[in-house]
Amino acid sequence: MKRWINSAIIIAALVFFLWPSKHPSLPSSPTEIRLTLLEPFTDEIIVERLITDEADIQSIVRMLAKGEVCRDHECTPIGGIIISSESHESSVQLLPGHDGGKYEFRYDEKTFAVSKSLYVSTLVSLGIAREDIRLDEYLITEKIPEE
């Protein structure tokens, strides 16, 4: 009986630690974030920001942490986020969404989706103009209601 219990505990621990996460596992103590938004199809830089304010960093991290794993459509990135901590840099590729209510990003070799309204409201709270936030080849100012 004791052997069975030990085996069950080991299996449970392996499942818990090796099971793929539904949400991204982001750096725990980022010190800065570099955000770049691109014009789709031309790769012209529309927005480039270095974010060092703790509250703004946490706003972006909270938004990304709400991402849920989704199917990768192999889209070309339309922007990126570099999350820096004292010992590590993590790269996030921003992608156009394929679902009307979602916005996608790649991180740690997985693709995640967050709600477009959360994505837009987070960027707007950082002072980025709504018309500078692109989805697919369109401006989103007409598609996302004001909150």
Phi, psi and omega in degrees: 000316181298322179297319179296318179296316178299317178297317180297319179295317179296315179297316179299318179295317178297316179298315182298315185276336183256349180294132181296137181284145177282334182244156180292145176262096187269159177305142186278331184226067181291145180254337176201159177226132172255122183246131177229131173244136184245153171285123180302144176075343180245341184062019174291133180286124178264315182226136173219117184226142169255120185249120181238348179293127184305315182295320179292320177299312181295328177299315179292316180298317178298318179297311181296323181296339178278356178298143177242141181305136177219174181290139178276128180261004180057038179285157173282133179299146175243026178160179180200160177228128173252119180259118182250136171238182184299331186238001189205150171239135178240140182249135177238128175263126177273134185234157171289148178277153177252359179240131185310330183257004186237156175233139188248155174210153176254136178206135176054044177064020176231158176251134181235159176230141173233164179293142179297323181295322177293315179302309182296314182296326177295313181293320178296323179295341177271003179091012178274130182294138180305323182289346177271355180264113185258145169229132187052229178255010186250156169284147182261002186300332179274339191267333184251121179293151175297145179253000000 
